């Protein structure tokens, strides 16, 4: 059985470290679409780096997108040409092409050098996911970051329940990545995906890991045995993401107004309906004539300059700078309409920010009434009312209490040490059960 992280982390890591020092390092391969950029990449890279550092694994990160890594412990899968051809193939024919199948075959041979494979996102124009599932012959941990495994094709199914009640026939989300223009293969892909998953679970020791109970319930709904699914939250480095000791000085450093109520928004794609683009615009428009409320927007998209009081910070790829921006603000607001366990919410909590968000996906497992406010999905008016109440002068004592509670909850449940402990123990359990030739779920 998997041991509890608090009492078992030192023993688990010491056993793994002892094995490494004895000349038998545990070889673990990490596979994800990206090595940088986005929540899934942050989680995958953070776990990989800390496991290597703490547990003395021999490990390698296989990826397709993101900045090239100078480390010989990271290897890019495919190239720009193969990714472009793969994306066009999906758009034209709705399926993986020969280049993705060739990539998959080549990297499956590389994965056989490792004792365990830690999968993350497989969708993203770099491998043929179904072929990889069909031919994977190593114990595995598969951390799921979205609903792709549940559906025929969509990573974020939004409010569509077609994967449950009609087998993804007549897909209404063909524009969702991986986008296709004409061919709707979602129903057939759903059947094949579930067959390959069941085959993988029968022949290999391994676990599916979900960051939220919300996603776990979806995985159980497609027939995965409960004992093969573990809930491990996404980790936050609470030493890096922490409240400011001098918020005014930090605001001056970041050229933010020192005497305003600062509301942080993540605005990577203002045209993305899943991220609540329309709701974000309504917030900015409503507070246009409220000079005491100032918005700070992080992301690649610049908000309309005529709306509200806005400081646009651009795309931030430095965790240190991102942590400073969080800590300089007073409130974090998420307008996303489809989420699993968003890193931005957890990072904001770590920096002592209360959060106002729509009640979607796994967000209610992050936010409670002591740490923020949840409103019904799409109810912008309710979100505005809650923001105005929190921003009022009379709510400052409550705001401070929520900030302390948010930080405390993050330290208690989402801290990097705790989550790495759970993954180290899971690796240890799988490798030990494989060594003894015992079923992992026994």
C-alpha positions as CSV (number, residue, x, y, z in Angstrom):
1,X,0.0,0.0,0.0
2,X,1.1,3.6,-0.6
3,X,2.3,5.1,2.6
4,X,1.3,8.5,3.9
5,X,3.6,11.3,2.8
6,X,4.3,13.0,6.1
7,X,5.7,10.1,7.9
8,X,7.1,8.2,5.0
9,X,8.9,10.8,2.8
10,X,12.3,10.5,4.5
11,X,12.2,6.7,4.5
12,X,11.1,6.5,0.9
13,X,13.7,8.9,-0.3
14,X,16.4,7.3,1.8
15,X,15.6,3.9,0.3
16,X,15.9,5.3,-3.2
17,X,19.0,7.2,-2.4
18,X,20.6,4.1,-0.9
19,X,19.8,2.1,-4.0
20,X,21.5,4.8,-6.1
21,X,24.6,4.9,-3.9
22,X,24.8,1.1,-4.1
23,X,25.1,1.3,-7.9
24,X,21.5,0.6,-8.8
25,X,20.0,4.0,-9.6
26,X,16.3,4.0,-10.4
27,X,15.9,5.1,-14.0
28,X,12.8,7.2,-14.6
29,X,11.7,8.9,-17.9
30,X,9.4,11.9,-17.8
31,X,7.3,12.5,-21.0
32,X,5.3,15.7,-21.6
33,X,4.4,17.9,-24.5
34,X,6.2,21.0,-23.1
35,X,9.3,21.5,-20.9
36,X,8.3,25.1,-20.3
37,X,5.2,27.3,-20.6
38,X,1.9,26.3,-19.1
39,X,0.7,24.6,-16.0
40,X,1.3,21.0,-17.1
41,X,4.9,21.8,-18.1
42,X,5.5,23.6,-14.8
43,X,4.2,20.6,-12.8
44,X,6.1,18.0,-14.9
45,X,9.4,19.9,-14.8
46,X,9.1,20.7,-11.1
47,X,8.5,17.0,-10.2
48,X,11.3,15.8,-12.5
49,X,13.9,18.2,-11.1
50,X,13.1,17.6,-7.5
51,X,12.9,13.8,-7.8
52,X,16.3,13.8,-9.5
53,X,17.7,16.1,-6.8
54,X,16.2,14.4,-3.7
55,X,16.0,10.8,-4.7
56,X,19.1,10.3,-6.8
57,X,17.3,8.9,-9.8
58,X,19.0,8.6,-13.2
59,X,16.3,10.4,-15.2
60,X,15.6,12.1,-18.5
61,X,12.9,14.5,-19.7
62,X,11.4,13.9,-23.2
63,X,9.5,16.8,-24.6
64,X,8.5,18.5,-27.9
65,X,7.7,22.2,-27.2
66,X,9.4,24.9,-25.1
67,X,12.8,26.4,-24.9
68,X,15.6,24.0,-25.8
69,X,17.2,22.6,-22.7
70,X,21.1,22.7,-22.5
71,X,21.0,19.7,-20.2
72,X,21.8,16.3,-21.5
73,X,19.0,15.1,-19.2
74,X,16.4,16.5,-21.5
75,X,15.7,15.5,-25.1
76,X,13.4,17.0,-27.7
77,X,11.0,14.7,-29.6
78,X,10.5,15.7,-33.2
79,X,11.2,19.0,-34.8
80,X,9.3,22.0,-36.2
81,X,8.7,20.3,-39.5
82,X,7.2,17.2,-38.0
83,X,5.0,19.2,-35.6
84,X,3.8,21.4,-38.5
85,X,3.0,18.4,-40.7
86,X,1.3,16.6,-37.7
87,X,-0.9,19.7,-37.0
88,X,-1.9,19.9,-40.6
89,X,-2.6,16.2,-40.8
90,X,-5.0,16.5,-37.9
91,X,-6.8,19.5,-39.5
92,X,-7.1,17.7,-42.8
93,X,-7.8,14.1,-41.8
94,X,-8.5,14.2,-38.0
95,X,-5.9,11.6,-37.1
96,X,-2.1,11.1,-36.4
97,X,0.1,10.8,-39.5
98,X,3.1,8.6,-40.3
99,X,5.6,11.2,-38.8
100,X,3.9,10.9,-35.4
101,X,3.9,7.1,-35.6
102,X,7.6,7.2,-36.5
103,X,8.4,9.5,-33.6
104,X,6.5,7.2,-31.3
105,X,8.3,4.1,-32.4
106,X,11.7,5.8,-32.1
107,X,11.0,7.0,-28.6
108,X,9.5,3.8,-27.3
109,X,12.9,2.3,-28.0
110,X,14.5,5.0,-25.8
111,X,11.9,4.4,-23.0
112,X,12.9,0.8,-22.8
113,X,16.2,2.0,-21.2
114,X,14.3,3.1,-18.1
115,X,12.8,1.3,-15.2
116,X,9.7,3.5,-15.0
117,X,8.0,6.0,-17.2
118,X,6.2,9.1,-15.8
119,X,3.7,10.3,-18.5
120,X,2.0,13.7,-18.5
121,X,0.3,15.2,-21.6
122,X,0.5,13.0,-24.6
123,X,-1.7,15.1,-26.9
124,X,0.2,17.9,-28.7
125,X,1.5,16.8,-32.2
126,X,4.6,15.0,-31.0
127,X,3.7,11.4,-30.6
128,X,0.8,9.1,-31.6
129,X,-0.8,8.7,-28.1
130,X,-2.7,5.5,-29.0
131,X,0.4,3.8,-30.4
132,X,2.4,4.8,-27.3
133,X,-0.3,3.3,-25.0
134,X,-0.5,0.2,-27.1
135,X,3.3,-0.5,-27.1
136,X,4.4,0.9,-23.7
137,X,6.1,-2.0,-21.9
138,X,7.3,-0.3,-18.7
139,X,5.7,0.4,-15.3
140,X,4.1,3.9,-15.4
141,X,2.8,6.8,-13.5
142,X,0.5,8.9,-15.7
143,X,-0.3,12.4,-14.3
144,X,-3.5,13.7,-16.0
145,X,-3.8,17.5,-16.4
146,X,-7.1,17.6,-18.3
147,X,-10.0,15.5,-19.6
148,X,-8.4,14.2,-22.8
149,X,-8.3,10.6,-21.6
150,X,-12.0,10.7,-21.0
151,X,-13.1,12.1,-24.3
152,X,-12.7,11.2,-28.0
153,X,-10.5,14.2,-28.7
154,X,-11.0,17.2,-26.4
155,X,-8.6,18.1,-23.7
156,X,-11.2,20.5,-22.1
157,X,-14.7,19.3,-22.8
158,X,-16.2,22.5,-21.4
159,X,-19.8,21.7,-20.5
160,X,-20.2,18.9,-23.1
161,X,-21.1,15.5,-21.7
162,X,-21.1,13.7,-25.0
163,X,-18.3,11.4,-23.9
164,X,-20.6,10.0,-21.2
165,X,-24.0,9.8,-22.8
166,X,-23.5,9.5,-26.6
167,X,-20.0,8.1,-27.0
168,X,-18.6,11.4,-28.5
169,X,-20.8,11.0,-31.6
170,X,-21.4,14.3,-33.6
171,X,-18.6,16.2,-31.8
172,X,-19.5,19.9,-31.3
173,X,-16.0,20.9,-30.4
174,X,-14.0,20.1,-33.6
175,X,-12.1,23.5,-33.2
176,X,-10.7,22.4,-29.8
177,X,-7.1,21.2,-30.0
178,X,-6.2,19.0,-31.8
179,X,-8.4,20.8,-34.2
180,X,-9.8,19.3,-37.3
181,X,-11.6,20.9,-40.2
182,X,-13.7,18.1,-41.7
183,X,-13.4,14.6,-40.3
184,X,-15.1,13.9,-37.0
185,X,-13.3,10.8,-35.7
186,X,-14.1,11.4,-32.0
187,X,-16.5,8.4,-31.5
188,X,-14.0,5.9,-33.0
189,X,-11.1,7.5,-31.2
190,X,-13.0,7.3,-27.9
191,X,-13.6,3.5,-28.3
192,X,-9.9,2.9,-29.3
193,X,-8.6,5.1,-26.5
194,X,-10.5,3.2,-23.9
195,X,-9.5,-0.1,-25.3
196,X,-5.8,0.8,-25.3
197,X,-6.1,2.2,-21.7
198,X,-7.7,-1.0,-20.4
199,X,-5.1,-3.1,-22.2
200,X,-2.3,-1.0,-20.7
201,X,-3.8,-1.4,-17.2
202,X,-4.0,-5.2,-17.6
203,X,-0.5,-5.8,-18.8
204,X,1.5,-3.1,-16.9
205,X,1.9,-2.0,-13.3
206,X,1.0,1.6,-13.0
207,X,-1.3,4.3,-11.7
208,X,-3.2,7.2,-13.1
209,X,-2.7,10.3,-11.0
210,X,-5.2,13.2,-10.9
211,X,-4.6,16.5,-9.2
212,X,-8.3,16.8,-8.3
213,X,-11.2,14.6,-7.1
214,X,-13.2,16.2,-9.9
215,X,-11.0,14.7,-12.5
216,X,-10.7,11.4,-10.6
217,X,-14.5,11.1,-10.8
218,X,-14.3,11.5,-14.6
219,X,-11.6,8.8,-14.8
220,X,-13.7,6.4,-12.8
221,X,-16.7,7.1,-15.0
222,X,-14.8,5.6,-18.0
223,X,-14.3,2.3,-16.2
224,X,-10.8,2.6,-14.6
225,X,-10.7,0.6,-11.3
226,X,-10.6,2.9,-8.3
227,X,-7.4,1.3,-6.9
228,X,-5.5,2.3,-10.0
229,X,-6.3,6.1,-9.6
230,X,-4.5,8.2,-7.0
231,X,-5.1,11.9,-6.2
232,X,-1.9,13.9,-5.8
233,X,-2.2,17.7,-6.0
234,X,-0.1,19.8,-8.2
235,X,2.9,21.1,-6.3
236,X,3.7,24.7,-5.4
237,X,7.1,25.9,-4.3
238,X,6.0,27.8,-1.2
239,X,9.6,29.0,-0.6
240,X,9.5,30.8,-3.9
241,X,5.8,31.8,-4.0
242,X,5.2,33.5,-0.7
243,X,3.6,36.7,0.7
244,X,5.6,40.0,0.4
245,X,7.3,41.3,3.5
246,X,7.1,44.8,2.1
247,X,4.3,45.1,-0.5
248,X,4.8,48.9,-1.1
249,X,8.4,48.4,-2.0
250,X,7.6,45.5,-4.3
251,X,5.0,47.7,-6.1
252,X,7.5,50.4,-6.6
253,X,9.9,47.9,-8.0
254,X,7.3,46.6,-10.4
255,X,6.0,50.1,-11.3
256,X,2.6,49.4,-9.9
257,X,0.4,52.0,-8.1
258,X,1.2,51.9,-4.4
259,X,-2.1,53.1,-3.1
260,X,-4.6,51.1,-5.2
261,X,-6.5,47.8,-4.6
262,X,-4.6,45.6,-7.1
263,X,-6.6,42.8,-8.8
264,X,-4.5,40.2,-10.7
265,X,-5.9,38.5,-13.8
266,X,-4.3,35.9,-16.0
267,X,-5.0,37.0,-19.5
268,X,-2.9,34.7,-21.7
269,X,-5.6,34.5,-24.4
270,X,-8.3,37.2,-24.3
271,X,-10.1,35.4,-27.2
272,X,-10.2,32.0,-25.6
273,X,-13.8,31.3,-24.5
274,X,-12.7,28.5,-22.1
275,X,-10.6,31.1,-20.2
276,X,-13.7,33.3,-19.8
277,X,-12.5,36.0,-22.2
278,X,-16.0,37.7,-22.4
279,X,-16.3,37.7,-18.6
280,X,-12.8,39.2,-18.2
281,X,-13.8,42.1,-20.6
282,X,-17.0,42.7,-18.6
283,X,-15.0,43.0,-15.4
284,X,-12.6,45.5,-16.9
285,X,-15.5,47.5,-18.4
286,X,-17.4,47.5,-15.1
287,X,-14.5,48.9,-13.0
288,X,-13.6,51.4,-15.7
289,X,-14.9,54.3,-13.5
290,X,-13.5,52.9,-10.2
291,X,-10.0,54.4,-10.0
292,X,-9.4,52.8,-6.5
293,X,-9.4,49.4,-8.2
294,X,-6.4,48.7,-10.5
295,X,-6.0,45.5,-12.6
296,X,-2.7,43.8,-13.2
297,X,-2.8,41.5,-16.2
298,X,-0.2,38.7,-16.8
299,X,-0.2,36.9,-20.2
300,X,0.5,37.2,-23.9
301,X,-2.6,39.3,-24.7
302,X,-2.9,43.0,-24.1
303,X,-6.3,44.1,-22.7
304,X,-8.2,46.9,-24.4
305,X,-6.5,50.1,-23.1
306,X,-9.8,52.0,-22.8
307,X,-11.1,49.6,-20.1
308,X,-10.5,50.1,-16.4
309,X,-7.1,51.0,-14.9
310,X,-4.7,48.3,-16.2
311,X,-1.0,47.4,-15.9
312,X,-0.1,45.0,-18.6
313,X,2.9,42.8,-17.5
314,X,3.2,40.7,-20.7
315,X,4.0,37.1,-20.8
316,X,6.1,36.2,-17.7
317,X,8.3,33.1,-17.9
318,X,10.4,33.8,-14.9
319,X,9.0,32.1,-11.7
320,X,10.7,34.7,-9.5
321,X,9.1,37.6,-11.3
322,X,5.8,35.9,-11.4
323,X,5.9,35.3,-7.6
324,X,6.7,39.0,-7.1
325,X,3.7,40.0,-9.2
326,X,1.4,37.8,-7.2
327,X,2.8,39.1,-3.9
328,X,2.3,42.7,-4.9
329,X,-1.4,42.3,-5.5
330,X,-4.4,42.1,-3.2
331,X,-6.8,39.7,-4.9
332,X,-6.6,37.1,-7.7
333,X,-9.6,36.6,-10.0
334,X,-10.1,33.6,-12.3
335,X,-12.7,33.9,-15.0
336,X,-11.9,30.5,-16.5
337,X,-14.9,28.3,-17.4
338,X,-13.0,25.0,-17.7
339,X,-10.2,23.9,-15.3
340,X,-8.8,20.9,-13.5
341,X,-6.5,22.2,-10.8
342,X,-5.1,25.5,-12.0
343,X,-1.6,26.4,-11.0
344,X,-2.4,30.1,-11.0
345,X,-4.9,29.6,-8.2
346,X,-2.5,27.6,-6.1
347,X,0.3,30.0,-6.7
348,X,-1.9,33.0,-5.8
349,X,-2.9,31.2,-2.5
350,X,0.8,30.6,-1.7
351,X,1.5,34.3,-2.1
352,X,-1.4,35.1,0.4
353,X,-4.0,36.2,-2.1
354,X,-7.7,35.5,-1.7
355,X,-9.2,34.1,-4.9
356,X,-12.6,34.9,-6.5
357,X,-13.4,32.3,-9.2
358,X,-16.2,30.5,-11.0
359,X,-17.2,27.2,-9.4
360,X,-15.8,24.9,-12.1
361,X,-13.7,21.7,-12.3
362,X,-11.3,21.2,-9.4
363,X,-11.3,24.9,-8.2
364,X,-13.7,24.2,-5.4
365,X,-11.1,21.8,-3.9
366,X,-8.7,24.7,-3.8
367,X,-10.9,27.5,-2.6
368,X,-13.2,27.5,0.4
369,X,-15.0,30.3,2.2
370,X,-12.0,31.0,4.4
371,X,-9.7,31.5,1.4
372,X,-11.9,33.1,-1.2
373,X,-15.2,33.2,-2.9
374,X,-16.8,30.9,-5.5
375,X,-19.7,32.0,-7.8
376,X,-21.7,30.0,-10.3
377,X,-20.0,29.5,-13.6
378,X,-20.6,32.4,-15.9
379,X,-22.3,34.6,-13.3
380,X,-20.2,37.8,-13.9
381,X,-22.6,40.0,-11.9
382,X,-22.1,37.8,-8.8
383,X,-18.3,37.9,-9.4
384,X,-18.4,41.7,-9.6
385,X,-20.4,42.0,-6.4
386,X,-18.0,39.8,-4.5
387,X,-15.0,41.7,-5.8
388,X,-16.6,45.0,-4.8
389,X,-17.3,43.6,-1.3
390,X,-13.7,42.4,-0.8
391,X,-12.2,45.7,-2.2
392,X,-14.3,47.9,0.1
393,X,-12.5,49.6,3.0
394,X,-14.6,47.8,5.6
395,X,-13.5,44.4,4.4
396,X,-9.7,44.8,5.0
397,X,-9.8,42.7,8.2
398,X,-11.6,39.9,6.4
399,X,-9.2,40.3,3.5
400,X,-6.2,39.8,5.8
401,X,-7.8,36.7,7.4
402,X,-8.4,35.2,4.0
403,X,-4.9,35.9,2.9
404,X,-3.5,34.1,6.0
405,X,-5.9,31.2,5.5
406,X,-5.0,30.9,1.8
407,X,-1.3,30.7,2.5
408,X,-1.8,28.2,5.4
409,X,-3.9,25.9,3.2
410,X,-1.4,25.9,0.4
411,X,1.5,25.1,2.8
412,X,-0.6,22.3,4.3
413,X,-1.9,20.6,1.2
414,X,0.0,21.8,-1.9
415,X,3.6,22.3,-0.8
416,X,6.4,21.0,-2.9
417,X,7.9,18.8,-0.2
418,X,4.5,17.1,0.5
419,X,3.8,16.4,-3.2
420,X,7.3,15.2,-4.0
421,X,7.0,12.9,-1.0
422,X,3.9,11.3,-2.5
423,X,5.4,10.9,-5.9
424,X,8.6,9.4,-4.4
425,X,6.6,6.9,-2.4
426,X,4.5,6.0,-5.5
427,X,7.7,5.5,-7.6
428,X,9.2,3.4,-4.8
429,X,6.0,1.3,-4.5
430,X,5.8,0.6,-8.2
431,X,9.4,-0.3,-8.7
432,X,9.4,-2.5,-5.6
433,X,6.3,-4.3,-6.7
434,X,7.7,-4.8,-10.2
435,X,11.0,-6.2,-8.7
436,X,9.0,-8.7,-6.8
437,X,6.8,-9.4,-9.8
438,X,3.7,-8.5,-7.9
439,X,0.6,-6.6,-9.2
440,X,1.0,-2.9,-8.4
441,X,-2.6,-2.5,-7.2
442,X,-2.4,-5.5,-4.9
